[in-house]
């Protein structure tokens, strides 16, 4: 069913608002994806403070142009959707990448990261990076390792002394 001009204006304004709030914008091709899988993807994205929007390519192109992001959406073939990441830059990319591994119908086409257009390979590389919490845990472990090793070395000497004294006692 064709949309009226008012509906298209509302969609365009909503797209521009989402583009202005986003930290990451991922273009996906969902050709052949079942509706139940699409709902599952939306739920996973919602947990990651992200949102999936589907609109006509001309409206998406207009919204991107008016927001200052330059790309030609009309060259992309297939059913096309946008994933907006609002709080974290990486988590929506991780969710989409993991979902695309489970459902081969979903493909990452590219998108905008830090207001620069990135290819699909760049987004896949980003998705394979460890999360911020994992990196912080690794850093704290690396910082604590010398102290922990020193404590273990000092305890080993004391344990050795206690062992020798216990053998002498017997």
Secondary structure, DSSP 8 states (H G I E B T S, - for coil): ----HHHHHHHHHHHHHHHHH-SEEEEEE-TT--HHHHHHHHHHHHHTTEEEEE--HHHHHHHHHHHT----GGG--S-EEEEEESS-TTHHHHHHHHHHHH-TT-EEEEEEETTEEEEHHHHHHHHTS--HHHHHHHHHHHHHHHHHHHHHHHHHHHHHHHHHHHHHH-
